[in-house]
Amino acid sequence: MCCIGLAAAEIVAALIGNPLDKLPMGVPEWIQSQRKKPNDKLIGNSRKAVNMIRYDDNSELKILWEEGGDTPTDWYAAIDDLLSRLG
């Protein structure tokens, strides 16, 4: 579920004009085809989901990254970048 939440938040970030530098093939075209932009509620819910994944001690994805042995600095940086792109 965490990965789905992060992927959805990336789509929201892209729809508000703050895309990841490298999106999967076909996604930039799909983003361009969308006429409706996310509303404030969706953006806020996206931020909330990403914050839960990043900061909640019960986040499975966070736990997996932290069990890897080293501090997941790159993962934290990527999540923080996504949060900043969500505004």
N, C-alpha and C positions, 0 to 999 in steps of 0.2 A: 504494500500500500504506500509506503514512503516513496518509492521510486515513481509511482503513478502521480502522487502529489507533487513531486518535484518537476516531473515532465509537464504536468498541467500548469504549474506556476511559470515554467519557462515559456509556455505558449502565451499566457497572459502577459508576461513581460514583453514578449515580441509584439503582441497586439497593441500594446500601448507605446510602441516605438523604441523599446529597449531590448532588442534581441541579443541572444548569445552570439558570439562571433561565428561559431560553427554550429549550424543547425543541421539535423539530418536531412538527407535528400528529400525533396518534395515539400518540406515544411515552409521554406521561405515563399514558395509559390502559393501555398495554401494561405499563409498569412496575408499576402498581397491581395488575395481574392475575397477576403472578408471585409464587408462594408461596415459592420457594426463593431464598435469598440467596447471593451469590457467596462461595466459600470463600477462605481466606487465600492459597492458591496462585494463584487467579485474580486476586485483587487485586494481589498481588505482581508477577505477570506483566504486568498492565496498567500498573503503575508503571514497570516495566522498559522496556516498549515506549514509553511516553510520554517517559521519560528519554532513550532512544535517539534519538527524533525531535527532541527539544529540544537535546541536547548533542553528538550524534555529528556530526563534521565531514563525514561522507558521507551524512547525511540529505538526501534529495532535497527534501523540503518545506522544511527549514531553508535549504538552498542557494537555493531559489527565493525565499523571503522575503528573504534577505540580498542577492540580486542586484537587488532592487527599488530599490536606491539608498540609501534611508533606513534607519536602524536600525529593525527591525520591533518596536518597543517594545510595541505592542498585542498582537502575536502572542505574544511572550515572556510577557507578563502573562497572557494567556489560557491558555497551556500551564502556567505556574506555578500558576495557579488550579486547573486540572484536577488537577495533582499534589497540591495541598493537599487537594482534595476526595476524592482516593483514599486519603488518610490517610498 
